[in-house]
Amino acid sequence: MVAHPPYDSGMPLPLWLGHFNSRFTNNLTRPVAGFLPFFGIMEHVGSRTGRRYRSPVNVFRHGDRFVFALTYGPDAHWVHNVLAAGGCTLVTRGRRIRLVEPRRFSDPRRRDLPGFVRLPLGLLNVTEFLELRVSGLGDR
């Protein structure tokens, strides 16, 4: 078994920072994240616990798809939950949108994101993303 360091090139930000954000920063941003541009609240259900979660996220619309930069890498709990459930609900700009067909992908050039976030995400070495499509059922 190979031990992995807590921070490597495949994971842009260290896990301890993700845990800190989960406990403290998310509580501060959750009340406004559902209304600000390029932010949202990801509503998902724990794949093992069945518990409901509301996680503030950065999100970028690209046509009928929403793209999420995996700043803590593809092993974040919310990523596993969304993949296991086959979707989630996103609250953004005051609207609830059902998202389906999650797809993880790698893009070192960050082509599906607005130009102003490509450089900062490049400096953080973010190359992994999650994309979901708006459900045909419309907004919920």
RAZI-V448229 format. One line per field, one symbol per residue. ss: DSSP state (A for helix, B for strand, O for the rest). phi: phi as a letter, one per 20 degrees, with the letter a starting at -180 (. if undefined). A space follows every 10 residues. Layout:
BEGIN
ss=???
phi=???
END
This chain:
BEGIN
ss=OOOOOOOOOO OOOOAAAAAA AAAAAAAAAA AAAOOOOOBB BBBBBOOOOO OBBBBBBBOB BBOOBBBBBO OOOOOOAAAA AAAAAOBBBB BBOOBBBBBB BBBBBBOOOO OOOOAAAAAA AAAOOOOBBB BBBBBBBBBO
phi=.eedffbcfe cgdfffffff ffedfgffeg fdffcefmca deebdgfdem feccdfbebc ebmecdddfe fdnfefgffg ffffemradd dblmddcedc lfbebdbgel fedfgfdffg fffemecdbc dcdffffnfd
END
